[in-house]
Amino acid sequence: MAFTLYSLIQAAILCVNAIAVLHEERFLSKVGWGADQGIGGFGDEPGIKSQLMNLVRSVRTVMRVPLIIVNSVCIVLLLLFG
């Protein structure tokens, strides 16, 4: 596989897919990254763990429909051009 722009885009799509499929109750809470962990008080700066959890939640919320479309386009391109 050559190092092309398409392979970089495909790697990014795979990483976003990996973030999108993480289930909060089944996987993340067992690792200690559930919704109830890492809740800070008012005025406290959020730590890296809570910022990463917010990133995972926003990717799962915002990127659900665009990921379906982008994955479908990638599948069609792979079927057409190999």
C-alpha positions, 0 to 999 in steps of 0.5 A, a space after each residue: 500500500 502506497 503512502 498517499 493522501 487517500 491512505 491518510 484520510 482512510 487512517 483518520 476515518 478509521 481512528 474516528 470510527 474507533 472513537 465512535 464505537 466506544 460504548 460508555 457503560 460496557 467499556 469505558 466505565 470498566 477502564 475508569 472513564 465512565 460518565 460519573 468519573 472525573 466530575 470536578 467542582 465549579 471553577 476547577 479546570 477540567 483535567 485531561 481525562 475529562 477533556 478526552 471524555 468530552 471529546 469522545 462524547 462529542 465525536 459520538 454525538 456529532 459525527 454519527 451521520 457524517 461517519 455513515 456517509 463518509 464510510 459509504 463513500 469510502 466503500 464505494 471508492 474501494 469497490 470501484 477503484 480497488 
